[in-house]
Amino acid sequence: MKQNVAVLLAGGSGLRMGKELPKQFLSIAGKTVLEHTLAVFEKHPGIDEIALVVHPGYREKTEKILAGKAFRKITHILDGGKERYHSTLRALRAYRDRTCNLLIHDAVRPLVSARIIDDLLAALQHNRAAGAAIPEIDTVAEADPDTRQIRQILDRSRLFRMQTPQGFDREVLQRAFDKALADPAFTATDDCGVVKKYLPGEPVILIRGEISNIKLTWPEDLVWIEKRLTAWNEGVQDGLMS
């Protein structure tokens, strides 16, 4: 059976937060955001390894934070790159000789649940690309980017907001990126999107995400996430969520 490797992307600078430190190093409910996220994957029985991708300038800080902590599944701490997809490429390079699934997750989504991971792993038993998403509940308009004049109102019943984790057979994700990197116009903010665009014949399955699985982006997100984590921490033992 293929092993499941969680790849936590923690290479961002988090400039929109207006803080001195990147978002993953902010302290919430007694720990850094990074530690909270790591704990979920460390605890999950379906995750065999964890690879952490960090900003090169914060590698030493990351190692100090993790020193002596009970994160036994971490096998790689990799240097990230300028763009998000560079971090995915670092993980692909580290596991290039392995037959495995890669579950790519934003390290600043500390409220990811075990249920989401369960469903993603179940999807990967019969598919080679899948990602968490939630249905769009608001009316979505397509508008001219310059004039802001509405062009059309989109059918929200067919729209979903992508989240992470997103899971892939490593070989499939590698093939998608090989094709993407040969495209001079390549840009990406989402790994499922890379597979969908460059391997159009490969089904990409959506599994049910959760509204609470938000990406820490704005200062006001801190208060909401901290309330949730404080409640979760009532069940923490030995540094891991029960």
Buried (B, 14 or more C-beta within 10 A) or exposed (E): EEBBBBBBBBBBEBEEBEEEBBBBBBEBBEBBBBBBBBBBBBBBEBBBBBBBBBBEEBBEBBEEBBEEBEBEBBEBBBBBBEEBBBBBBBBBEBBEEBEBBBBBBBBBBBBBBBEBBBBBBEBBEEBBBBBBBBEBEEEEEEEEEEEEEEEEEEEEEEEBBBBBBBBBBBBBBBBBBEBBEEEEEBEBEBBBBBBBBBBEEBEBBBBBBBEBBBBBEEEEBBEEBBEBBEEBBEEBEEBBBE
